[in-house]
Amino acid sequence: MSAIHIEKLDDENIVFKFANGSLKVTIRQGDLSKEICDAVVNPTKESMLPNGGLDETIHKTMGTLFVNQVIAVSQELQDNSCPIGQSRIFVAKNRQNPNIALFVINTVGPVYHNEEKEKSAFLLQSCYSTSFALANL
């Protein structure tokens, strides 16, 4: 088990550093689509096609390389391109748009229902686990 160092930089930034040095996670309030980093995690639906909010903004900002990959996977796998609790990684950065993240990790979180809170918690944990696994390539 890795130790995690948590540092609150200010009211909008919290950094989680893992002891093995292989992964640093920053939680930041603001426009995620403008972050220049290795990967951003994008909350989406099972088809992975944009559904408003941050998902729509990520699709618009990341451009055609990212969007074309998502469309291809969505067309091939239909409405279950990314099951609830799972994540998929896509290339985002290219020469035409160097000021964006290298990768976008799409993940589909559960809709929380109090009567199924254990299942919802398990699926949400799976979103984090699969996203971290993909980010730590």
N, C-alpha and C positions, 0 to 999 in steps of 0.2 A: 504494500500500500504506500503510495507516494504522499509525502507531506505537501500541503498546499499553503502558500503564503498569500494572505489577502491584504491588499493595501487600498484604502480609499484615498484617491488622489484629490478629489474635490466633490462637490455636490452632484456632478454629472459623470464621474469616472471612477470605476472600481476595477482593479487589476487582480487576477488570480494567477499566481506563478506556481507551477508544479516543481517539486524538489529535483526531479531528474533533469530539469532544464529543457525538456523536449517540447513543451507546450506552454504558451502564455495566453490566457484568455482575458480580454478586456470587455467589461460591460459598460456601455456608454449610452447616455441618453442623448438623443438627437437624430439626425438623418443618417441612418445606416447605409443608405445607398451611396453616400459620398465618402465612405471610409476607404482609405488606401491601405490595404492589408493583405494578408495571405488569403483569408476566406471570410465571407459573411454568411451567417445562417439566416435563411429566409423561411418564415412560416408560410406554408401554402396548403392547398387542398390536395386530395388524392390524385386528381388529374394533372396537377402541377401547372395548369394554365392559370394566368393571373385572375385573381378574384377581388381586386380592390386593395386599398390600404397599402401597407409596406410591400406586399407581393407585387402589386401593380407598379409601384415605384421602382422596385428592383428590376423588373422586366424592362421598363423604359430606360433606366440608367445603364444597365449592363449591355444593352444593344443586341445586334442580330446574331453574333456568335453564340451567346448564351441562349437567346430566345429560340433560335433554330434547333439547338440541342434538346431543349425542353419540349418543343413541338414534336420532334422526331420520336422521342421516348413516349410522349403522351399518345401519339397516333399508333405506335406499335403496341403499347400495353393498355390502351384505352383509359377507362376511368380509374384503374387501379395502378397507375404508374408509380405511385409511392404510397404504400399502405400506411395507415395510421400507426405511429410509433417508429416509423422508418425514416431514413434520409437518403438522398441521392446527391452526388457531387457533379458539378459542371464547370467547364472552363469559362472564364469571363474575360480576362484581360487579353487584349490583342494590340497590335501596333497602332490601330486607328483610335483606340481609347485606352491609353496607358495609365490614366488617373483613376482607376477603379480597382477593386479587389481582383486577385488572381483567380479565385474560385468562388462559386456560390454553392452553398450546401442547402438544398431544399429539404425541409422536414415537415411532417404532418402530425400536429398534435391532436390529442383527443378533445372532444367536446365534453366538458366536465358535467357529470350527473352525480348528485349526492348519493343516490342509491347504488351507484357503481364506482364509488370513490377509490377502491383498491385497484380496480382495472384501469381507471383514469390515471392514477398515480404511476402504475406500472408502465403504461404507454407513454406518459410524459417522460419518465426516466429513460425509456428506450430512445426517445427523440434525442435527449442529451447524449446518451451513450453512443448512438450511431453517428451523431454529428461529430463528437469528439474523435471517434475512431477514424472517420474520414479526414478530419482536419490534421490528424497526426500521421499522415502518410510518410 
